[in-house]
Amino acid sequence: MKYFSRRQVIEILSIDEAFFVQLEQEEIIQTDADDESREAPYSEIMLERARVADNLVHELDVNLPGVAVIVQMRENLADLRHQLEAALTELRRHRK
């Protein structure tokens, strides 16, 4: 998995630092590092969460608590999809 610094996330997504801080405060994104005294790494998953949050806030006018719910539901749906695909693969294997 690829990791990004705070500055890289802000630059890649063209967001301002205040918005980034709000995303952290709402726990929409969080660092994967234990040491918060340095520029902490953010995973590709957090980069994607920030991208989705930016789109929801600036294009659809969703508030941050709403963004948090949508991001969580989106990830839950992706997890369920993966579980369903695995179950179908297992079912096909047993049918042969």
C-alpha positions as CSV (number, residue, x, y, z in Angstrom):
1,M,0.0,0.0,0.0
2,K,1.2,3.5,-0.8
3,Y,1.4,6.2,1.8
4,F,1.3,10.0,1.6
5,S,2.3,12.9,3.8
6,R,-0.2,15.5,4.9
7,R,1.3,17.9,2.4
8,Q,1.1,15.4,-0.4
9,V,-2.6,14.7,0.3
10,I,-3.4,18.4,0.3
11,E,-1.5,19.0,-2.9
12,I,-2.8,15.9,-4.8
13,L,-6.4,16.8,-3.9
14,S,-6.0,20.6,-4.2
15,I,-7.7,21.1,-0.8
16,D,-6.8,23.6,1.8
17,E,-5.2,22.7,5.1
18,A,-8.2,23.9,7.2
19,F,-10.5,21.4,5.3
20,F,-7.9,18.7,5.9
21,V,-8.0,19.5,9.7
22,Q,-11.8,19.4,9.7
23,L,-11.7,15.9,8.1
24,E,-9.3,14.7,10.8
25,Q,-11.5,16.3,13.6
26,E,-14.6,14.5,12.2
27,E,-12.5,11.3,12.0
28,I,-13.2,10.9,8.3
29,I,-9.4,10.6,7.8
30,Q,-6.7,9.6,10.2
31,T,-3.1,8.8,10.2
32,D,-1.8,5.3,10.2
33,A,1.3,6.4,12.2
34,D,1.7,6.0,15.9
35,D,4.1,9.0,16.2
36,E,2.0,12.2,15.7
37,S,5.0,14.5,16.3
38,R,6.2,14.0,12.7
39,E,4.7,14.3,9.3
40,A,2.5,11.2,9.6
41,P,1.7,8.9,6.7
42,Y,-1.8,8.6,5.3
43,S,-2.7,5.5,3.4
44,E,-4.3,5.3,-0.1
45,I,-7.6,4.6,1.7
46,M,-7.4,7.9,3.6
47,L,-6.5,9.7,0.4
48,E,-9.6,8.2,-1.2
49,R,-11.7,9.1,1.8
50,A,-10.5,12.7,1.6
51,R,-11.2,12.8,-2.2
52,V,-14.8,11.5,-1.7
53,A,-15.3,14.0,1.2
54,D,-14.1,16.9,-0.9
55,N,-16.5,15.9,-3.7
56,L,-19.4,15.5,-1.3
57,V,-18.8,18.8,0.5
58,H,-18.0,21.0,-2.5
59,E,-20.2,19.4,-5.3
60,L,-23.2,18.1,-3.3
61,D,-23.1,20.5,-0.3
62,V,-23.1,17.6,2.2
63,N,-22.1,18.6,5.7
64,L,-19.1,16.8,7.4
65,P,-21.2,14.5,9.7
66,G,-23.1,13.4,6.6
67,V,-19.8,12.8,4.8
68,A,-18.7,10.6,7.7
69,V,-21.8,8.5,7.4
70,I,-21.6,8.2,3.6
71,V,-17.9,7.3,3.7
72,Q,-18.5,4.6,6.3
73,M,-21.5,3.2,4.3
74,R,-19.5,3.2,1.1
75,E,-16.7,1.2,2.7
76,N,-19.3,-1.2,4.3
77,L,-20.8,-1.7,0.9
78,A,-17.4,-2.5,-0.7
79,D,-16.7,-5.0,2.1
80,L,-20.0,-6.7,1.6
81,R,-19.4,-6.8,-2.2
82,H,-16.0,-8.5,-1.5
83,Q,-17.6,-11.0,0.8
84,L,-20.4,-11.8,-1.7
85,E,-17.8,-12.3,-4.5
86,A,-15.8,-14.7,-2.2
87,A,-19.0,-16.6,-1.3
88,L,-19.9,-16.9,-5.0
89,T,-16.4,-18.1,-5.9
90,E,-16.6,-20.7,-3.1
91,L,-20.1,-21.8,-4.3
92,R,-18.9,-22.2,-7.9
93,R,-15.9,-24.3,-6.7
94,H,-18.2,-26.7,-4.8
95,R,-20.6,-27.1,-7.7
96,K,-17.9,-28.5,-10.0
